[in-house]
Amino acid sequence: MSNLDGLFYPALFSPDIGLTKGDREIFDRAQKMVGYEPYQLLMIDDSMANLKSAKVAGWRILHYRHPDSLREKISGFNILK
């Protein structure tokens, strides 16, 4: 799909399951796939509309705007090794 292939497992791509990232159901499915509680999950996106759906599902969210600042912003969530 992109240069992100293989970096995340499992990966769920909205076109593959016929849902959009604005649909709450995609977040519920992803949460069940990984077996974590919603508050343990992070949605990164450049669209606030998509992020709103993730937030409603109980996920943490990060509004992605520029690659240079992404690592710094992600580090605030204590998920990088």
C-alpha positions in Angstrom: 0.0 0.0 0.0 2.7 2.5 0.9 6.2 2.8 2.3 4.6 2.0 5.7 4.0 -1.6 4.7 5.5 -3.9 7.3 6.0 -1.3 10.0 2.7 -2.0 11.8 1.1 -5.3 12.6 -1.6 -5.9 12.4 -2.5 -3.2 9.9 -6.1 -2.4 8.9 -6.7 -0.4 5.7 -10.1 1.2 5.3 -10.5 0.4 1.6 -9.8 -3.3 2.2 -12.9 -3.6 4.5 -15.2 -1.2 2.8 -15.4 1.3 5.7 -14.1 4.8 5.9 -12.0 6.2 8.7 -14.9 8.5 9.6 -17.0 5.4 10.5 -16.9 4.4 14.2 -17.1 0.8 13.2 -13.6 0.7 11.7 -12.2 1.7 15.1 -14.2 -0.9 16.9 -12.9 -3.6 14.5 -9.3 -2.4 14.8 -9.6 -2.5 18.6 -10.9 -6.1 18.5 -8.1 -7.1 16.1 -5.3 -6.0 18.5 -7.0 -6.8 21.8 -6.2 -3.6 23.6 -8.6 -1.2 25.3 -9.5 1.8 23.2 -7.7 4.2 25.6 -4.5 2.3 24.8 -4.8 3.0 21.0 -3.5 6.0 19.0 -5.0 7.2 15.8 -2.7 9.5 13.7 -4.3 11.3 10.8 -4.2 14.6 9.0 -8.0 14.8 9.0 -9.8 16.1 12.0 -13.0 14.4 10.8 -11.3 11.0 11.0 -9.8 11.8 14.3 -13.2 12.8 15.8 -14.5 9.3 15.0 -11.5 7.7 16.8 -12.0 10.0 19.8 -15.7 9.0 20.0 -14.5 5.3 20.0 -12.3 6.1 23.0 -8.9 6.3 21.2 -6.1 8.8 21.8 -5.6 11.0 18.7 -2.8 12.9 17.1 -3.4 15.4 14.3 -0.6 14.8 11.8 0.5 17.9 9.9 4.2 17.5 9.0 6.6 14.5 9.0 9.4 16.5 10.7 7.4 16.9 13.9 5.7 13.5 14.0 8.4 11.7 15.9 8.4 14.4 18.6 4.6 14.4 18.9 4.4 10.6 19.0 7.0 10.5 21.8 4.6 12.4 24.0 2.4 9.2 24.0 5.2 7.0 25.3 4.8 4.4 22.6 8.2 4.5 20.9 11.2 2.5 22.0 
